[in-house]
Amino acid sequence: MTHSISISPNSAAQSDSAPAPTASYYQRHIFFCLNERGNGEACCAQHDAVAAFERCKSQVKAAGLAGPGQVRVNKAGCLDRCAAGPVAVVYPEAVWYSYVDASDIDEIVESHLRNGQVVQRLLTPADLGR
């Protein structure tokens, strides 16, 4: 026996009985580009992105910010902002950071991930892509 269900793209938006959205599992999610290009092109891995990711992860954990309802630190492949690398992005705010060293990571953790304050000096310029 086969069943088929037809759902229009806007069916949830049109339904009066659609469930209310639930809170996000994490308050904030930070993704670090760890992409490494084998052809010599610029990439975040050339700028010690793995160390920055590990630093962020340990700082978030040490600050008691890790876990459901709080912060998740994740690896990502290419985020296509190579010219600004290394980069990380914080959601749900969609704030892009270009960082240089461990103190930059510490500032992102303390200011943005803990206190919700964007670190203006580390913002990735909007026009920098690949």
C-alpha positions as CSV (number, residue, x, y, z in Angstrom):
1,M,0.0,0.0,0.0
2,T,1.4,3.4,-0.9
3,H,0.4,6.7,0.4
4,S,0.9,10.1,-1.1
5,I,0.7,13.4,0.5
6,S,0.5,16.6,-1.4
7,I,1.7,19.7,0.4
8,S,1.7,23.1,-1.2
9,P,4.8,25.3,-0.4
10,N,2.7,27.8,1.6
11,S,0.4,25.3,3.3
12,A,1.9,25.9,6.8
13,A,1.6,29.7,6.4
14,Q,-2.0,29.3,5.2
15,S,-3.1,27.0,8.0
16,D,-4.8,28.4,11.1
17,S,-4.1,25.2,12.9
18,A,-0.3,25.3,12.4
19,P,1.6,24.8,15.6
20,A,3.3,27.9,17.1
21,P,7.1,28.0,16.5
22,T,9.1,26.6,19.3
23,A,12.2,28.2,20.9
24,S,15.5,27.3,19.2
25,Y,17.3,24.4,20.8
26,Y,20.4,26.6,21.2
27,Q,20.3,30.3,22.0
28,R,23.3,30.9,19.7
29,H,25.2,28.8,17.3
30,I,28.7,29.8,16.1
31,F,30.2,28.1,13.0
32,F,33.9,28.2,12.2
33,C,35.0,27.8,8.6
34,L,37.7,25.1,8.7
35,N,38.0,24.6,5.0
36,E,41.3,23.7,3.5
37,R,42.0,24.1,-0.2
38,G,44.6,21.8,-1.8
39,N,45.2,24.1,-4.8
40,G,46.9,26.9,-2.9
41,E,43.9,29.3,-3.0
42,A,43.2,31.3,0.2
43,C,41.3,29.4,2.8
44,C,40.5,29.7,6.5
45,A,42.6,26.6,7.4
46,Q,45.8,28.6,6.3
47,H,45.1,30.9,9.3
48,D,44.9,28.3,12.0
49,A,41.1,28.2,12.1
50,V,41.1,24.8,13.8
51,A,43.0,26.3,16.8
52,A,40.4,29.1,16.9
53,F,37.6,26.6,16.8
54,E,39.1,24.6,19.6
55,R,39.8,27.7,21.7
56,C,36.2,28.9,21.3
57,K,34.8,25.5,22.2
58,S,36.9,25.3,25.3
59,Q,36.2,28.9,26.4
60,V,32.4,28.3,25.9
61,K,32.6,25.2,28.0
62,A,34.7,26.8,30.7
63,A,32.3,29.7,30.9
64,G,29.4,27.3,31.4
65,L,27.7,28.5,28.2
66,A,27.7,25.1,26.4
67,G,24.6,23.0,25.9
68,P,20.9,23.1,25.1
69,G,19.4,26.6,25.5
70,Q,22.8,28.1,25.4
71,V,25.6,28.0,22.9
72,R,26.8,25.4,20.3
73,V,30.2,25.7,18.7
74,N,30.4,23.9,15.3
75,K,32.9,23.2,12.5
76,A,31.9,24.2,9.0
77,G,33.2,23.6,5.6
78,C,33.7,26.5,3.2
79,L,31.5,29.5,4.1
80,D,32.5,31.3,0.9
81,R,34.0,34.3,2.6
82,C,37.6,33.3,1.9
83,A,38.9,36.8,1.2
84,A,38.0,37.8,4.8
85,G,39.3,34.6,6.4
86,P,39.5,33.2,8.8
87,V,35.8,33.7,9.5
88,A,33.1,32.5,11.9
89,V,29.4,33.3,11.9
90,V,27.0,33.5,14.9
91,Y,23.3,32.6,14.5
92,P,20.5,33.5,14.9
93,E,21.9,37.0,14.4
94,A,23.9,36.1,11.3
95,V,26.9,38.1,12.5
96,W,30.1,37.4,10.6
97,Y,33.5,37.8,12.2
98,S,37.0,37.9,10.9
99,Y,39.4,37.1,13.7
100,V,43.2,37.1,14.1
101,D,44.2,35.5,17.3
102,A,43.0,33.9,20.6
103,S,42.2,37.2,22.2
104,D,39.7,37.9,19.4
105,I,38.1,34.5,20.1
106,D,37.9,35.3,23.8
107,E,36.3,38.7,23.0
108,I,33.7,37.0,20.8
109,V,32.9,34.5,23.5
110,E,32.6,37.1,26.3
111,S,30.9,39.9,24.4
112,H,28.7,38.1,21.9
113,L,28.1,34.6,23.0
114,R,27.8,35.4,26.8
115,N,26.4,39.0,26.7
116,G,24.8,39.3,23.3
117,Q,26.9,42.3,22.3
118,V,28.4,42.3,18.8
119,V,32.1,42.9,18.6
120,Q,32.1,45.7,16.1
121,R,35.9,45.8,15.5
122,L,35.8,42.1,14.3
123,L,32.9,42.3,11.9
124,T,33.6,40.9,8.4
125,P,33.2,43.7,5.8
126,A,30.0,43.0,3.9
127,D,31.7,43.1,0.5
128,L,34.3,40.4,1.2
129,G,33.4,37.1,-0.3
130,R,35.5,34.5,-2.0
